[in-house]
Amino acid sequence: MSHTEADLPAVIHEAEFVILSDGTQVRYEESGGARDVFVNDEWSARATLFPGSDYCLETGGCTYMLTATDDGLRVEKS
């Protein structure tokens, strides 16, 4: 399932992704309770987040807060 920026804020689950207004794609993979965050087609995780941790993503002139939750990864525009 995919989401767009119009759906934000949204909690995504593994195998889901968000496509931001500039076309940037954000997804994550579960890794031992952590969320490995990937942007576009990166092979290496941009960040590894445990529940309660967050990461600030700047792209396309906008800032997005990515927060690991017990249910998935919350993506919201800052």
N, C-alpha and C positions, 0 to 999 in steps of 0.2 A: 504494500500500500504506500502511496506517496502523498505527501502534503505539499502545499504551497505556502508562500508568505502570508497569503490571505487567511490561512488557518491558524496563524500564530496568535497567542501562545498555544503550543501543542506538545503533548508528550508522545514521543515516538518509541516504538519497540524494535527489538532486533529484526533486521530484514526490511524495516521501513526506512523512509528517508524524507527529508524536506528539501524542496527546491526553492531557494531564495530569489528575490526579485532580479538579481543580476545573473541568474542561472547556476549559481554555486549550489552544489548538492552536499548535504550533511547527513551522515548515517553513523551508526555505531555497531560494534560487535561486542558481545559479552565475553569477559575474560576473567574468570575466577571471582566474580562478584563486582568487578569493575567494568566500566564502559570505555572501550577504546574508540575514540572519536576519529572519524575519517572525513576529509573534505575532498569532494570530487573523486578522482581515481587514484588517490594517494595509496601507496603500498605500506607506508608507515603511519602509525596513529599520530594525529596532531596533538592529542592529549589523552591521558588515561585518568578517568574520573571514578571515584568511589561515591556511593550515595551521600549527598550533602555537599559534594565538591562542585565547583563550577569553572567554566572557561569562557573568556571573552573572545569572540571571533569578530574580526573586522574585515569586511569585504564589500565591495561595491559602494563605498562611502557610507555604509551603515554598520552599526554595532549590534551584535546578537549575543545574548547570554545563554550558554549551554549548561544545564545543571543536571547532574545525575540524581535520579530518584530511585526508590525501591522498585518502581514500575517500569522505568525506562530512562529516556533522556528528554528533559524539558527544553524546548527551544523557544526563545522569546526575543523580540526586538527590544533593544534598550533605548 
